[in-house]
């Protein structure tokens, strides 16, 4: 892809002066990029090996508060360092920032240099390794939905997050005229991300005023999560450069539809789609049946990783294309899981539960873990649900509140086995704190807290 750099490419660009800044970044628990801006000369001479950050960065909330109750880092422990180890395979130019390159980092223990198990990139890597041990590779794609506003982030914040005006005045789902008016923001997003080495497919208007969707071509699971995270950061930065705000808050107004992040997934073996069986019903292999059975059975356990905040649960509402039931259906957008591409080599399952605020590393890891559980247990897939799934009384409900999702996370034997008890305890504390903060404050808290940060 254009925009990707080898380390030698970077050194050449630093030498000729075309790159003077290197962003060393890692995804935090919320899926945001954290890190440092290096002078490029320093990076290519020494810091390409490693740098450091405070370990509180994997134990904060949206507002960078430092809650108590985490075993991995605390005031009692003194908040020491983690090692940020650049993954040089992720080096890329950042075309929307002058003279800038970026590299993503893995987070290591400062003393042992072992991977930090609750770091989101490591959580996903562990599940990818489990799949590889079974002989499979995970291919995934995420859809990024978000809202654009007439005002800037600063204007909205100074106005107390009131009187927000979307960039368009009407539902613009697939609407060419309205999205033409927004090309001043969306064209730079598409082109800059493609130039940064992301396989951008398209953008489109979504089903609400000012709502956009960006689609990135499927890739292996880790690249997919990296692409999602870089794109989300870029969308906010480019919108800001153009004088607008972009939010990934799932439900910024109770009268508007919410923003999702649907996740498409399939397994491959030896370069061929392992979910495809030309002789089977719907072209769906027995392996896919087992995977989907695990995905659906354990959905309540991992809902927190698809819907991590109070606001996330306001999206789950009848008639909004956000699901309320954890069943599957064939090409049916009212179900929590939709079978796409039936009868073709592109057959895959789309999880429609996740909101635009999910951390892609954690969400993908949780779903892969559920799929592995289904494969290992040769779980049986129930028949598809038909019709309007919102009215399916016998279907399993998605947890409807953060409090309920926290309980299923805390008690999940499946996730403790897949992620490790310490990792589950870490993210359970994250969920608890979010609820505690909401319980102690009032009214406009959730939008002020999550509008720019989510």
C-alpha positions as CSV (number, residue, x, y, z in Angstrom):
1,X,0.0,0.0,0.0
2,X,1.2,3.6,-0.6
3,X,2.0,5.4,2.6
4,X,3.6,2.4,4.4
5,X,7.3,2.8,5.2
6,X,10.2,0.5,5.8
7,X,12.6,1.7,8.4
8,X,15.1,2.4,5.6
9,X,12.4,4.5,3.9
10,X,11.9,6.5,7.1
11,X,15.6,7.1,7.5
12,X,15.9,8.4,3.9
13,X,12.9,10.7,4.5
14,X,14.4,12.0,7.7
15,X,17.7,12.6,6.0
16,X,16.2,14.6,3.2
17,X,14.0,16.6,5.6
18,X,10.6,15.5,4.3
19,X,9.8,13.9,7.7
20,X,10.8,15.6,10.9
21,X,8.2,14.2,13.4
22,X,7.4,10.6,14.3
23,X,4.3,9.8,16.3
24,X,4.8,6.8,18.6
25,X,1.3,5.6,19.5
26,X,-0.5,2.8,21.2
27,X,-4.3,2.2,21.7
28,X,-5.5,2.7,25.3
29,X,-8.4,0.9,27.0
30,X,-10.8,3.2,25.2
31,X,-9.2,2.6,21.8
32,X,-7.7,6.1,21.5
33,X,-4.1,6.7,20.4
34,X,-1.8,7.7,23.2
35,X,1.9,8.4,22.9
36,X,4.7,10.9,22.0
37,X,5.9,13.1,19.2
38,X,9.5,12.4,18.5
39,X,11.9,14.5,16.6
40,X,12.5,12.2,13.7
41,X,16.3,12.2,14.0
42,X,16.1,11.0,17.6
43,X,13.6,8.3,16.6
44,X,15.7,6.8,13.8
45,X,18.9,6.9,15.9
46,X,17.7,5.5,19.2
47,X,14.0,5.5,20.0
48,X,13.0,3.1,17.3
49,X,14.0,0.4,19.8
50,X,11.8,1.5,22.7
51,X,10.5,4.4,24.7
52,X,8.5,4.7,27.9
53,X,5.1,5.8,29.2
54,X,3.3,5.9,32.6
55,X,1.5,2.7,33.4
56,X,-1.6,4.7,34.4
57,X,-2.4,5.1,30.7
58,X,-3.9,1.6,30.7
59,X,-6.0,2.3,33.9
60,X,-7.8,5.6,33.2
61,X,-11.3,6.6,32.1
62,X,-12.4,8.8,29.2
63,X,-11.4,11.9,31.1
64,X,-8.0,10.5,32.1
65,X,-9.0,10.2,35.7
66,X,-7.0,7.6,37.7
67,X,-9.6,5.3,39.4
68,X,-8.6,3.1,42.3
69,X,-9.2,-0.6,42.3
70,X,-6.8,-1.7,39.5
71,X,-4.2,-4.3,40.4
72,X,-1.9,-3.4,37.5
73,X,-1.3,0.2,38.5
74,X,-2.3,2.4,41.4
75,X,-1.3,5.2,43.7
76,X,0.0,2.6,46.1
77,X,2.2,1.2,43.4
78,X,3.5,4.6,42.5
79,X,2.5,4.6,38.8
80,X,5.6,3.4,37.2
81,X,6.6,2.9,33.6
82,X,5.6,0.7,30.7
83,X,7.9,0.1,27.7
84,X,6.5,1.3,24.4
85,X,8.0,-1.0,21.8
86,X,7.5,0.3,18.2
87,X,6.1,-2.3,15.8
88,X,8.1,-1.1,12.7
89,X,5.8,-3.0,10.4
90,X,3.2,-0.3,11.1
91,X,5.4,2.6,10.1
92,X,3.5,5.0,7.8
93,X,3.3,8.6,6.7
94,X,0.6,10.8,8.1
95,X,-0.4,12.9,5.1
96,X,-2.8,15.2,7.0
97,X,0.0,16.3,9.4
98,X,3.0,18.1,7.8
99,X,6.3,16.2,7.9
100,X,4.9,13.4,10.1
101,X,5.1,9.7,10.3
102,X,3.5,7.3,12.7
103,X,4.3,3.9,14.3
104,X,2.1,1.8,16.6
105,X,3.7,0.3,19.7
106,X,3.2,-2.8,21.8
107,X,3.2,-2.3,25.6
108,X,5.7,-4.3,27.6
109,X,6.5,-4.7,31.3
110,X,9.3,-2.3,32.3
111,X,11.2,-4.9,34.2
112,X,10.7,-8.1,32.3
113,X,9.9,-6.8,28.8
114,X,7.0,-9.3,28.7
115,X,3.8,-8.1,26.9
116,X,1.4,-6.5,29.3
117,X,-1.6,-8.9,29.1
118,X,-4.4,-6.3,29.4
119,X,-3.0,-4.0,26.7
120,X,-5.6,-4.0,24.0
121,X,-3.2,-4.9,21.2
122,X,-1.9,-7.8,23.2
123,X,-5.4,-9.0,24.2
124,X,-6.2,-9.3,20.5
125,X,-2.8,-10.9,19.6
126,X,-3.4,-13.6,22.2
127,X,-6.7,-14.7,20.5
128,X,-5.1,-14.5,17.0
129,X,-2.4,-16.9,18.3
130,X,-5.1,-19.3,19.7
131,X,-6.7,-19.4,16.2
132,X,-3.4,-20.0,14.5
133,X,-2.8,-22.9,16.8
134,X,-6.0,-24.4,15.3
135,X,-4.8,-23.7,11.8
136,X,-6.9,-20.6,11.0
137,X,-6.4,-16.9,10.3
138,X,-9.1,-14.4,11.2
139,X,-10.1,-11.8,8.5
140,X,-12.2,-8.9,9.7
141,X,-13.6,-5.6,8.7
142,X,-15.2,-2.8,10.7
143,X,-17.6,-0.1,9.6
144,X,-17.0,3.3,11.2
145,X,-20.1,5.4,11.7
146,X,-20.0,9.0,13.1
147,X,-21.6,12.4,13.1
148,X,-20.3,15.6,11.6
149,X,-21.4,19.0,13.0
150,X,-21.3,22.5,11.7
151,X,-19.5,23.7,14.8
152,X,-15.9,22.9,15.9
153,X,-15.0,20.9,19.0
154,X,-14.1,24.1,20.8
155,X,-17.4,25.9,19.9
156,X,-19.4,22.9,21.1
157,X,-17.5,22.6,24.3
158,X,-17.8,26.3,25.1
159,X,-21.5,26.1,24.4
160,X,-21.9,23.4,27.0
161,X,-22.6,20.7,24.4
162,X,-26.0,22.2,23.7
163,X,-27.7,23.4,20.5
164,X,-25.6,21.0,18.4
165,X,-26.2,21.4,14.6
166,X,-25.4,18.5,12.4
167,X,-23.6,19.3,9.1
168,X,-26.7,18.3,7.2
169,X,-30.4,18.9,7.7
170,X,-31.9,15.6,6.8
171,X,-31.4,11.8,6.6
172,X,-28.6,11.3,4.1
173,X,-28.4,7.5,3.8
174,X,-26.7,6.9,0.5
175,X,-27.7,10.4,-0.5
176,X,-25.3,11.8,-3.2
177,X,-26.4,15.4,-3.2
178,X,-26.1,15.8,0.5
179,X,-22.8,14.0,0.7
180,X,-21.5,16.2,-2.1
181,X,-22.0,19.1,0.2
182,X,-19.8,17.3,2.8
183,X,-16.9,16.4,0.4
184,X,-14.8,19.2,1.9
185,X,-14.4,17.0,4.9
186,X,-15.0,13.5,3.6
187,X,-12.7,13.6,0.5
188,X,-9.7,14.5,2.6
189,X,-10.5,11.7,5.0
190,X,-10.7,9.1,2.3
191,X,-7.6,10.3,0.4
192,X,-5.4,11.0,3.4
193,X,-6.1,7.6,4.9
194,X,-5.5,5.9,1.6
195,X,-2.2,7.8,1.3
196,X,-1.4,6.6,4.8
197,X,-1.6,3.0,3.7
198,X,-5.2,2.1,4.8
199,X,-7.2,0.2,2.1
200,X,-10.1,2.6,2.1
201,X,-13.1,1.4,0.1
202,X,-15.7,4.1,0.4
203,X,-17.7,6.6,2.4
204,X,-21.4,7.2,2.4
205,X,-24.1,9.0,4.1
206,X,-25.8,7.1,6.9
207,X,-29.4,7.1,8.1
208,X,-29.5,10.4,10.0
209,X,-28.8,14.1,9.5
210,X,-25.0,14.6,9.6
211,X,-24.2,10.9,9.9
212,X,-21.4,9.4,7.9
213,X,-19.9,5.9,7.4
214,X,-16.4,5.0,6.3
215,X,-15.6,1.5,5.1
216,X,-12.2,-0.1,5.0
217,X,-11.3,-3.2,3.1
218,X,-11.1,-6.4,5.2
219,X,-7.7,-7.5,6.5
220,X,-6.2,-9.8,9.1
221,X,-7.6,-9.1,12.5
222,X,-4.7,-7.1,13.9
223,X,-4.4,-4.9,10.8
224,X,-8.1,-4.4,10.9
225,X,-8.0,-3.1,14.4
226,X,-5.0,-0.9,13.6
227,X,-6.8,0.5,10.6
228,X,-9.9,1.3,12.6
229,X,-8.0,3.0,15.3
230,X,-5.9,5.2,13.0
231,X,-8.9,6.1,10.9
232,X,-11.0,7.1,14.0
233,X,-8.2,9.4,15.1
234,X,-7.7,10.8,11.6
235,X,-11.4,11.5,11.2
236,X,-11.4,13.7,14.3
237,X,-8.2,15.4,13.3
238,X,-9.2,16.2,9.8
239,X,-12.7,17.3,10.8
240,X,-11.0,19.6,13.3
241,X,-8.7,21.0,10.6
242,X,-11.7,21.8,8.6
243,X,-13.5,23.6,11.4
244,X,-15.9,20.8,12.2
245,X,-16.5,18.3,15.0
246,X,-16.8,14.6,14.5
247,X,-18.2,12.4,17.3
248,X,-18.2,8.6,17.8
249,X,-20.6,8.9,20.7
250,X,-23.2,6.2,19.9
251,X,-26.3,8.3,20.9
252,X,-25.7,12.0,21.0
253,X,-29.4,12.8,20.8
254,X,-32.3,10.6,22.0
255,X,-34.4,11.6,19.0
256,X,-31.7,10.5,16.5
257,X,-30.6,7.1,15.5
258,X,-27.3,5.9,16.9
259,X,-23.9,5.2,15.4
260,X,-22.7,1.6,15.2
261,X,-19.5,-0.2,14.4
262,X,-20.5,-3.4,12.7
263,X,-17.8,-6.1,12.6
264,X,-17.5,-8.5,9.7
265,X,-15.6,-11.7,10.3
266,X,-14.5,-14.9,8.7
267,X,-11.8,-17.6,9.2
268,X,-9.4,-18.6,6.5
269,X,-7.1,-21.6,6.1
270,X,-4.1,-21.8,3.7
271,X,-5.3,-18.7,1.9
272,X,-8.8,-20.0,1.3
273,X,-12.1,-19.0,3.1
274,X,-12.8,-21.7,5.7
275,X,-16.3,-20.5,6.2
276,X,-17.3,-21.5,2.7
277,X,-18.7,-24.9,1.6
278,X,-20.1,-24.9,-1.9
279,X,-22.2,-28.0,-1.1
280,X,-23.7,-26.7,2.2
281,X,-26.9,-24.8,2.8
282,X,-26.2,-21.1,2.3
283,X,-22.6,-22.0,1.4
284,X,-21.9,-22.1,5.1
285,X,-19.3,-24.6,6.4
286,X,-19.7,-26.7,9.5
287,X,-16.7,-24.7,10.9
288,X,-18.7,-21.5,10.4
289,X,-21.7,-23.1,12.2
290,X,-19.5,-23.9,15.3
291,X,-17.9,-20.4,15.2
292,X,-21.3,-18.6,15.0
293,X,-22.8,-20.8,17.7
294,X,-20.0,-19.7,20.1
295,X,-20.3,-16.1,18.9
296,X,-24.0,-16.0,19.7
297,X,-24.0,-18.1,22.9
298,X,-21.4,-16.0,24.6
299,X,-22.6,-12.6,23.3
300,X,-24.0,-11.5,26.7
301,X,-20.6,-12.3,28.3
302,X,-18.7,-9.9,26.0
303,X,-21.3,-7.2,25.5
304,X,-19.2,-4.8,27.5
305,X,-16.5,-4.9,24.9
306,X,-19.0,-4.0,22.2
307,X,-20.8,-1.3,24.4
308,X,-18.4,0.0,27.0
309,X,-20.2,3.1,28.3
310,X,-23.5,4.3,29.8
311,X,-24.4,6.0,26.5
312,X,-23.7,2.8,24.5
313,X,-26.9,1.2,25.7
314,X,-29.2,4.1,24.6
315,X,-28.5,2.9,21.0
316,X,-30.3,-0.4,21.5
317,X,-33.8,0.5,20.4
318,X,-36.5,-1.1,18.3
319,X,-36.8,0.3,14.8
320,X,-33.4,2.0,14.7
321,X,-31.3,-0.8,13.0
322,X,-29.5,-1.3,16.3
323,X,-30.3,-4.8,17.5
324,X,-31.8,-5.9,20.8
325,X,-31.5,-9.7,20.3
326,X,-28.5,-12.1,20.1
327,X,-29.8,-14.3,17.2
328,X,-28.7,-14.7,13.7
329,X,-30.6,-14.2,10.5
330,X,-29.8,-14.3,6.7
331,X,-29.2,-10.8,5.4
332,X,-31.6,-9.3,8.0
333,X,-30.6,-6.0,9.6
334,X,-32.9,-6.5,12.6
335,X,-30.8,-9.3,14.0
336,X,-27.7,-9.1,16.3
337,X,-25.8,-11.3,13.8
338,X,-26.4,-11.1,10.1
339,X,-25.2,-13.8,7.6
340,X,-23.7,-11.9,4.6
341,X,-22.7,-13.2,1.2
342,X,-24.6,-16.5,1.5
343,X,-23.8,-18.9,-1.2
344,X,-20.5,-17.2,-2.2
345,X,-16.9,-17.4,-1.1
346,X,-17.5,-14.1,0.7
347,X,-19.8,-15.7,3.2
348,X,-19.2,-14.2,6.6
349,X,-21.0,-13.1,9.8
350,X,-21.6,-9.5,10.7
351,X,-22.0,-8.6,14.4
352,X,-24.3,-5.6,14.5
353,X,-24.3,-5.2,18.3
354,X,-21.2,-2.9,18.7
355,X,-21.4,0.8,18.8
356,X,-19.2,3.4,17.4
357,X,-17.4,3.8,20.7
358,X,-16.0,0.2,20.9
359,X,-12.3,-0.5,21.2
360,X,-11.7,-2.6,18.0
361,X,-8.9,-4.7,19.6
362,X,-11.0,-5.7,22.6
363,X,-14.2,-6.2,20.6
364,X,-12.5,-8.4,18.0
365,X,-10.6,-10.3,20.6
366,X,-13.8,-11.1,22.5
367,X,-15.6,-12.3,19.4
368,X,-12.7,-14.4,18.3
369,X,-12.5,-16.0,21.7
370,X,-16.2,-16.8,21.5
371,X,-15.7,-18.3,18.1
372,X,-12.8,-20.4,19.2
373,X,-14.9,-21.7,22.1
374,X,-17.6,-22.7,19.6
375,X,-15.1,-24.5,17.4
376,X,-13.4,-26.3,20.3
377,X,-16.8,-27.4,21.7
378,X,-18.3,-28.2,18.2
379,X,-21.2,-26.1,19.3
380,X,-24.5,-26.5,17.4
381,X,-25.9,-23.4,15.6
382,X,-29.6,-22.8,16.1
383,X,-31.7,-22.2,12.9
384,X,-31.8,-18.6,11.6
385,X,-34.5,-16.3,12.9
386,X,-36.7,-14.7,10.2
387,X,-38.9,-11.7,10.1
388,X,-38.7,-8.7,12.4
389,X,-36.3,-9.9,15.1
390,X,-37.3,-7.0,17.4
391,X,-40.6,-8.9,17.9
392,X,-38.9,-12.3,18.5
393,X,-40.1,-13.1,22.0
394,X,-38.1,-16.3,22.4
395,X,-34.8,-14.7,21.4
396,X,-32.0,-14.0,23.9
397,X,-31.8,-10.3,24.8
398,X,-28.7,-8.2,24.6
399,X,-27.8,-6.8,28.1
400,X,-29.7,-3.5,28.2
401,X,-27.6,-1.5,30.6
402,X,-23.9,-1.2,31.4
403,X,-24.7,-2.5,34.9
404,X,-26.1,-5.7,33.4
405,X,-23.2,-6.1,31.0
406,X,-20.7,-5.6,33.8
407,X,-22.2,-8.5,35.8
408,X,-22.0,-10.8,32.8
409,X,-18.4,-9.8,32.3
410,X,-17.5,-10.3,36.0
411,X,-19.0,-13.8,36.1
412,X,-17.8,-15.0,32.7
413,X,-15.9,-18.3,33.0
414,X,-15.5,-18.3,29.3
415,X,-13.7,-14.9,29.2
416,X,-11.6,-15.8,32.2
417,X,-10.4,-18.9,30.4
418,X,-9.8,-17.0,27.1
419,X,-8.3,-13.7,28.4
420,X,-7.0,-14.7,31.9
421,X,-8.7,-13.8,35.2
422,X,-6.5,-10.7,35.7
423,X,-7.4,-9.2,32.4
424,X,-11.2,-9.8,33.0
425,X,-10.8,-8.3,36.5
426,X,-9.0,-5.3,34.9
427,X,-11.8,-4.5,32.5
428,X,-14.5,-5.3,35.0
429,X,-13.0,-2.5,37.1
430,X,-13.1,-0.3,34.1
431,X,-16.8,-1.0,33.7
432,X,-17.5,-0.5,37.4
433,X,-15.9,2.9,37.4
434,X,-17.9,4.1,34.5
435,X,-21.1,3.2,36.3
436,X,-19.9,4.7,39.6
437,X,-19.1,8.0,37.9
438,X,-22.5,8.1,36.3
439,X,-24.2,7.3,39.5
440,X,-22.6,10.3,41.3
441,X,-23.2,13.0,38.8
442,X,-26.1,14.5,36.8
443,X,-27.8,15.1,33.4
444,X,-25.4,16.3,30.7
445,X,-22.5,14.2,32.1
446,X,-22.5,11.6,29.4
447,X,-22.4,13.9,26.4
448,X,-19.8,16.2,27.8
449,X,-17.7,13.2,28.8
450,X,-17.9,11.3,25.6
451,X,-18.6,13.7,22.8
452,X,-15.0,14.2,21.7
453,X,-13.2,11.5,23.7
454,X,-15.3,8.4,22.8
